[in-house]
Amino acid sequence: MARWLHLNAGIGWRALDCLGASATRCLILVGLSAGIAACASVPDVNQIINQPSLAAPRLEIIGAHGPLTARQSKALFSKMGADEHNIDALQRHLVIEQAVAESPLVAGNQTHVLRDGAATFRAVFSAIRGAKNHINLEYFIFEDIESDGQSLGELLIEKQRAGVTVNIIYDSFGSNATPIELFDRLKAAGINLVQFNPVNPLIAGFRYSPNDRDHRKILIVDGAMAIVGGVNLSAAYQSSSVGKSSAPEDNFAGQWRDTDLQISGPVVAQLQKLFLDHWATQKGPQLDATNFFPVVSPKGAEVMRVIGSTPDNEIPRYYVTLLSAIRNAEKSVWLIAAYFVPTHQEKEDLIDAARRGIDVRVLVPDKSDSESSIAVQHSHYSDLLEAGVKIYESHNEVLHSKTVVIDGVWSVIGSSNFDHRSVIFNDEVDAVILGKDTARELGDMFESDLKKATQIDLATWEERPLSQKLNEMLSRIWQSML
């Protein structure tokens, strides 16, 4: 939750300011500084998106009895709200998405939008209590949160002792302030733990990669139900002050707001595969995966795919998917961005969409735990507003959600932010949903949020002080790390 780049801006001098710090911490800081210095750049993906050969393969949608025929797929699109006018554009986008994501669309899923941390925690605890065989968790921030008077650690230990296998991947940096005693208690109870990319080089050894973080948030129960999105298992969602692992140095306080998606259905297998891939690459102990992929009958009408992004991919999977979706929009693009630090291409595609008459709306926070990201965010307003993009700022909360709804039928909830870091450095997970039900839930949430937000007016915005404008432009120096 604490912005990685909120730390990056000062990490160089902090790496040198080791007086009073332990030798291990100094080594960590120096390593982090070196990692930042070697940061990569956002790739140009236009050739990938525009490549004609990608339109040749047949779109694959997996149904209850195997792949759907072209006729069945077309009928399915019609049920989703795609008409003859935009069905070709939708199919072309989905073929591109399929080629990049390397995972098929899966029909027969049921979804439920979890609007905030409180709703997510209730759903997480309920799902864990109902587990019969196994519980797999993968989180950037893993803390001993509470729900209805019970702690997560207590509940997981209780399930492990009842014969339910519990496996946990947590990010070393994101969970750096979580008391080691929690992990010791979990391990002593027989729970399997994997620390993703340890920031301590003495622990990481030859696999030292401090700038590559596991930003995913995934819960999988019995291979049939999952929760995914932006909500960390952090105390930040339980009070008005930020949590233990996320308190920035300026002691920024506010109510954290994030969004998750609860999923039941066959697409959960794609999340399970991502979890196991990470477990293997991080050299976790051998798992008994016998019951990890049960036969799951259709649960609902939503068609979905899961996209797992990692800097190890030659093509940034979610990034290409998002740009392709924006370019193929026919009516609307509604975006909630926790950290609105767009790449050059993301910004240009939003501008192009607005200029061709698409209803482009962007909801962003007016305050954040990362002052740098807010300054960069502000630096892009004028260009976007001039093109017709509508920008709204939320108040009285730390808006940490990352959702997109396009044309009322294509939507996404995940861990990827609208920034450079999610494209270049982080391992992310995003759920793409084709279906009116999820899009309607997200659309209703979006419109409700807009009623409490302030729309930015171009004329008024241009009157802001010159000192603010200069600060915004200077802040762009760091935007490739944000």
C-alpha positions in Angstrom: 0.0 0.0 0.0 2.8 2.4 0.9 3.9 3.6 -2.5 7.1 1.9 -3.6 8.0 5.1 -5.4 7.0 7.2 -2.5 10.1 5.7 -1.1 12.1 5.7 -4.3 12.2 9.5 -4.5 14.5 9.6 -1.5 16.0 6.2 -1.6 19.4 7.4 -3.0 20.2 9.6 0.0 18.6 7.2 2.4 21.0 4.5 1.2 23.8 6.7 2.3 22.3 7.8 5.6 23.0 4.6 7.5 24.1 6.1 10.8 22.3 4.3 13.5 20.9 1.6 11.2 21.9 -2.0 11.1 24.4 -3.3 8.6 21.7 -5.4 7.1 19.4 -2.5 6.6 22.2 -0.5 5.0 22.9 -3.3 2.5 19.2 -3.4 1.7 19.0 0.3 1.1 22.1 0.3 -1.1 20.7 -2.6 -3.1 17.4 -0.8 -3.6 19.2 2.3 -4.8 21.1 0.2 -7.3 17.9 -1.4 -8.5 16.2 2.0 -9.1 19.2 3.2 -11.1 18.8 0.3 -13.4 15.1 0.8 -14.1 13.7 -0.2 -17.4 11.5 1.8 -19.8 7.9 1.2 -20.9 8.0 -0.8 -24.2 6.3 0.5 -27.4 3.5 -2.0 -28.0 1.8 -0.4 -31.0 3.2 -2.9 -33.3 1.8 -5.8 -31.2 -1.7 -4.3 -31.0 -1.8 -3.3 -34.7 -0.3 -6.5 -36.0 -2.7 -7.9 -38.6 -1.7 -11.5 -38.0 -3.2 -11.4 -34.6 -6.7 -11.1 -36.1 -6.3 -14.5 -37.9 -6.6 -17.0 -35.0 -10.0 -18.0 -34.0 -11.3 -16.6 -30.7 -11.4 -19.3 -28.1 -14.1 -19.3 -25.4 -14.3 -22.3 -23.1 -17.7 -23.4 -22.1 -19.0 -26.2 -19.9 -18.6 -28.8 -22.7 -15.4 -27.4 -24.3 -14.6 -24.6 -26.8 -17.7 -22.7 -28.2 -18.3 -22.6 -31.9 -18.2 -19.3 -33.8 -22.0 -19.3 -33.8 -22.2 -19.9 -30.1 -19.6 -17.2 -29.4 -21.6 -14.7 -31.5 -24.8 -15.6 -29.6 -22.9 -15.1 -26.3 -21.7 -11.7 -27.4 -25.3 -10.7 -28.2 -26.3 -11.7 -24.7 -23.6 -9.5 -23.3 -25.0 -6.5 -25.2 -22.7 -6.4 -28.2 -24.7 -5.6 -31.3 -23.8 -6.0 -35.0 -22.2 -2.6 -35.1 -19.5 -3.3 -32.5 -19.3 -7.1 -32.4 -16.4 -7.2 -34.9 -14.4 -4.7 -32.9 -15.1 -6.6 -29.7 -14.0 -9.9 -31.4 -10.8 -8.3 -32.7 -9.9 -6.9 -29.4 -10.5 -10.2 -27.7 -8.3 -12.0 -30.2 -5.5 -9.6 -29.4 -6.1 -10.0 -25.7 -6.1 -13.8 -26.1 -2.8 -13.8 -28.0 -1.1 -11.7 -25.3 -2.7 -13.1 -22.2 -2.0 -16.7 -23.2 -5.2 -17.7 -21.4 -8.6 -18.4 -23.0 -11.9 -16.8 -22.1 -13.9 -19.0 -19.8 -17.7 -18.9 -19.6 -19.9 -19.8 -16.6 -18.6 -17.6 -13.9 -20.4 -15.8 -11.1 -19.0 -12.5 -9.7 -19.7 -10.1 -6.9 -18.0 -6.7 -6.6 -16.6 -6.0 -3.1 -16.8 -2.2 -2.9 -14.3 -1.6 0.0 -12.0 -3.2 2.5 -14.7 -3.9 5.0 -16.7 -5.9 2.5 -13.6 -7.7 1.3 -12.5 -8.7 4.7 -15.9 -10.1 5.5 -15.8 -12.1 2.3 -12.2 -13.3 2.9 -12.9 -14.5 6.4 -16.2 -16.2 5.3 -14.4 -18.0 2.4 -11.6 -19.2 4.6 -14.1 -20.5 7.2 -15.8 -22.5 4.5 -12.7 -24.0 3.1 -12.6 -27.9 3.0 -9.3 -28.8 1.3 -6.9 -25.9 0.8 -6.4 -22.1 1.1 -3.9 -20.3 -1.1 -3.1 -16.6 -0.4 -0.8 -14.3 -2.3 -0.6 -10.7 -1.1 1.7 -7.7 -1.4 0.9 -6.7 2.2 0.1 -9.5 4.6 -0.9 -8.4 8.1 -2.8 -10.0 11.0 -6.0 -8.2 10.2 -9.3 -8.7 12.1 -12.9 -9.2 11.1 -15.8 -9.6 13.5 -13.4 -9.9 16.4 -11.3 -12.7 15.0 -7.8 -12.3 13.7 -6.6 -13.7 10.3 -3.7 -15.5 11.9 -6.0 -17.3 14.4 -8.4 -18.3 11.7 -5.7 -19.7 9.4 -4.1 -21.7 12.2 -7.5 -23.0 13.2 -8.1 -24.2 9.6 -4.6 -25.8 9.3 -5.2 -27.7 12.5 -8.6 -28.9 11.1 -6.8 -30.5 8.1 -7.1 -27.7 5.6 -3.8 -27.0 3.9 -2.8 -23.3 4.0 -0.2 -21.8 1.7 0.9 -18.2 1.7 3.1 -16.0 -0.6 3.8 -12.6 0.8 5.9 -9.8 -0.7 9.1 -9.1 1.2 9.0 -5.4 0.8 5.2 -4.9 1.1 5.1 -6.9 4.3 8.4 -5.6 5.7 6.7 -4.1 8.8 4.6 -7.1 9.6 5.9 -8.5 12.9 8.1 -11.6 12.3 6.3 -13.2 15.2 3.2 -13.6 13.0 5.1 -15.6 10.4 6.7 -17.7 13.1 3.3 -18.6 14.6 1.9 -19.5 11.2 5.0 -21.6 10.3 4.9 -23.4 13.7 1.3 -24.4 13.0 2.4 -26.1 9.8 1.4 -23.4 7.3 3.6 -23.1 4.2 5.2 -19.7 3.7 7.1 -18.2 0.8 8.7 -14.7 0.9 8.7 -13.2 -2.6 12.0 -11.7 -3.7 13.6 -10.9 -0.3 14.8 -7.4 -0.1 17.6 -8.5 2.2 20.5 -9.6 -0.2 21.9 -11.9 2.4 18.7 -13.9 2.2 18.0 -13.5 -1.5 21.4 -14.6 -2.6 21.9 -14.8 -6.4 18.1 -14.2 -6.9 18.4 -10.7 -5.6 15.9 -8.5 -7.4 14.7 -5.7 -5.0 12.9 -3.6 -7.6 10.6 -6.5 -8.8 7.7 -6.8 -6.4 4.7 -9.2 -6.1 1.9 -6.6 -6.1 -0.8 -9.3 -6.5 -3.7 -9.8 -4.1 -5.2 -13.3 -4.5 -7.2 -15.7 -2.2 -8.2 -19.1 -3.6 -10.3 -21.6 -1.7 -10.7 -25.2 -2.7 -9.9 -24.3 -6.4 -13.4 -23.2 -7.0 -13.8 -19.7 -5.4 -11.4 -16.7 -5.4 -11.1 -13.1 -4.4 -8.9 -10.8 -6.4 -8.3 -7.1 -6.8 -6.5 -4.2 -5.0 -7.3 -4.8 -1.4 -4.3 -5.8 0.7 -4.6 -7.8 3.9 -3.7 -4.6 5.8 -4.9 -2.8 8.9 -5.1 0.3 6.7 -8.7 -0.7 5.9 -9.7 -1.1 9.5 -9.2 2.5 10.8 -8.7 6.1 9.7 -4.9 5.8 9.8 -2.7 3.8 7.5 -1.6 0.4 8.5 1.6 -0.9 9.9 3.2 -1.9 6.6 2.0 1.2 4.8 2.5 4.3 6.9 4.5 6.8 4.8 6.9 9.2 6.4 4.6 12.2 6.4 2.1 10.2 8.5 -0.6 10.7 5.9 -4.0 9.7 7.4 -7.2 8.9 5.7 -9.8 6.1 5.2 -8.4 3.7 2.6 -10.9 2.7 -0.2 -10.3 -0.2 -2.5 -12.2 -2.7 -4.6 -12.1 -6.5 -5.0 -14.0 -9.1 -7.0 -15.3 -12.4 -5.6 -15.4 -15.1 -8.2 -17.0 -18.5 -8.3 -16.6 -20.7 -11.4 -14.1 -22.5 -13.7 -11.9 -19.4 -14.3 -10.5 -19.8 -10.8 -8.2 -22.4 -12.3 -6.3 -19.6 -14.0 -5.7 -17.9 -10.7 -4.6 -21.2 -9.2 -2.1 -21.7 -12.0 -0.6 -18.2 -11.4 -0.2 -19.0 -7.7 1.6 -22.3 -8.4 3.9 -20.6 -11.0 5.0 -18.1 -8.4 5.3 -20.8 -5.8 7.7 -22.7 -8.1 9.8 -19.8 -9.2 10.2 -18.6 -5.6 11.4 -22.1 -4.6 8.6 -22.9 -2.3 8.3 -26.3 -0.6 6.7 -29.1 -2.6 2.9 -28.9 -2.5 0.3 -31.6 -2.9 -1.8 -30.1 -5.7 -4.0 -33.2 -6.1 -7.2 -31.2 -5.4 -6.1 -27.8 -6.7 -8.0 -28.1 -10.0 -11.4 -29.7 -9.3 -14.1 -29.9 -12.0 -16.1 -26.7 -11.4 -19.6 -26.6 -12.9 -20.9 -23.3 -14.4 -21.9 -20.8 -11.6 -23.1 -17.8 -13.6 -23.2 -15.9 -16.9 -19.9 -14.0 -16.8 -17.2 -14.7 -19.3 -13.7 -14.1 -17.9 -10.0 -14.5 -18.2 -7.2 -13.8 -15.7 -4.1 -12.0 -16.8 -0.9 -12.4 -14.8 1.7 -9.9 -15.6 5.4 -10.1 -14.7 8.5 -8.3 -15.8 9.7 -11.7 -17.0 7.2 -11.5 -19.9 8.6 -10.2 -23.2 5.2 -8.5 -23.7 3.5 -6.6 -20.8 0.2 -8.6 -21.0 -2.2 -6.4 -19.1 -0.8 -3.2 -20.5 -1.4 -4.4 -24.1 -4.9 -5.6 -23.1 -5.8 -2.3 -21.6 -4.6 -0.2 -24.5 -6.4 -2.5 -26.9 -9.6 -2.2 -25.0 -9.5 1.6 -24.9 -8.8 1.7 -28.6 -11.7 -0.5 -29.4 -14.2 1.4 -27.2 -17.4 2.3 -29.0 -19.2 4.3 -26.3 -17.5 4.8 -23.0 -14.3 4.4 -20.9 -14.8 4.8 -17.2 -11.6 4.5 -15.2 -10.7 4.6 -11.5 -7.0 5.1 -10.8 -5.4 5.0 -7.4 -2.2 6.4 -8.9 -2.8 8.2 -12.2 0.7 8.4 -13.7 -0.1 7.4 -17.3 2.5 6.2 -19.7 2.8 8.2 -22.9 0.7 5.7 -24.8 -2.0 5.4 -22.1 -2.4 9.2 -22.1 -2.5 9.4 -25.9 -5.1 6.6 -26.2 -7.4 8.3 -23.6 -7.0 11.6 -25.6 -7.7 9.8 -28.9 -10.8 8.1 -27.5 -12.2 11.4 -26.2 -11.6 13.1 -29.5 -13.5 10.5 -31.4 -16.5 11.0 -29.2 -16.1 8.3 -26.5 -17.3 9.3 -23.1 -14.0 9.1 -21.2 -14.2 9.7 -17.5 -11.4 9.4 -15.0 -11.8 9.3 -11.2 -8.7 9.9 -9.2 -7.8 10.9 -5.6 -7.2 14.5 -4.5 -4.8 13.2 -1.8 -2.6 10.2 -1.6 0.2 8.5 0.4 2.4 9.5 -2.5 2.7 13.3 -3.0 4.9 12.7 -6.1 2.1 10.7 -7.9 -0.4 13.5 -7.2 1.9 16.1 -8.6 2.5 14.0 -11.8 -1.2 13.3 -12.0 -1.9 17.1 -12.0 0.7 17.7 -14.7 -1.4 15.7 -17.2 -4.8 17.4 -16.5 -4.6 20.2 -19.1 -3.8 18.0 -22.1 -6.6 15.5 -21.1 -9.2 18.2 -20.4 -8.5 20.0 -23.6 -9.2 16.7 -25.5 -12.5 16.3 -23.7 -11.6 13.8 -21.0 -13.6 14.3 -17.9 -11.6 14.3 -14.7 -13.0 13.9 -11.2 -11.3 14.0 -7.8 -12.5 12.1 -4.8 -12.3 13.5 -1.3 -12.0 12.3 2.3 -10.5 9.0 1.5 -7.3 7.3 0.2 -8.7 6.1 -3.2 -6.7 2.9 -3.9 -9.1 1.2 -6.4 -8.1 0.2 -9.9 -11.1 -0.6 -12.1 -12.1 0.0 -15.7 -15.5 -0.3 -17.4 -15.7 0.0 -21.2 -19.0 0.1 -23.2 -20.9 -1.3 -20.3 -19.8 -4.8 -21.1 -16.0 -5.1 -20.8 -14.6 -4.5 -17.3 -11.5 -5.2 -15.2 -10.6 -5.4 -11.6 -7.1 -6.1 -10.4 -3.9 -5.0 -8.8 -2.4 -3.1 -11.8 -2.2 0.7 -11.3 -2.4 3.2 -14.2 1.3 3.9 -13.9 4.7 2.9 -15.1 5.7 0.6 -12.2 2.8 -1.8 -12.9 4.0 -2.1 -16.5 7.7 -2.4 -15.9 8.5 -3.9 -12.5 5.6 -5.4 -10.6 4.0 -8.9 -10.8 0.3 -8.1 -11.1 -3.0 -9.9 -11.6 -6.1 -8.6 -13.3 -9.5 -10.2 -14.0 -11.1 -9.3 -17.3 -14.9 -9.7 -17.3 -17.2 -9.8 -20.3 -20.7 -9.4 -19.0 -23.4 -6.9 -18.2 -23.8 -7.9 -14.5 -20.3 -7.0 -13.4 -20.1 -4.0 -15.7 -23.4 -2.8 -14.2 -22.1 -3.2 -10.6 -18.9 -1.3 -11.4 -20.8 1.3 -13.4 -23.2 1.9 -10.5 -20.3 2.2 -8.1 -18.5 4.6 -10.4 -21.6 6.9 -10.8 -22.1 6.9 -7.0 -18.5 7.9 -6.5 -18.8 10.7 -9.0 -21.7 12.3 -7.0 -19.3 12.8 -4.1 -16.4 13.9 -6.3 -15.4 17.2 -7.8 -15.2 17.6 -11.6 -12.1 19.5 -12.7 -12.9 22.5 -14.9 -10.2 23.4 -17.5 -10.5 27.2 -17.2 -10.3 27.1 -13.4 -7.5 24.6 -13.5 -5.4 26.8 -15.7 -5.5 29.5 -13.1 -3.6 27.5 -10.5 -0.3 29.2 -9.2 2.8 29.1 -11.3 4.7 27.5 -8.4 2.3 24.5 -8.5 2.8 24.1 -12.3 6.6 24.1 -11.9 6.4 21.5 -9.1 4.2 19.3 -11.3 6.6 19.5 -14.2 9.6 18.7 -12.0 7.8 15.8 -10.5 7.7 14.1 -13.9 11.4 13.3 -13.5 10.3 10.4 -11.2 7.2 9.3 -13.2 8.9 6.3 -14.8 9.4 4.9 -11.3 5.9 5.6 -10.1 
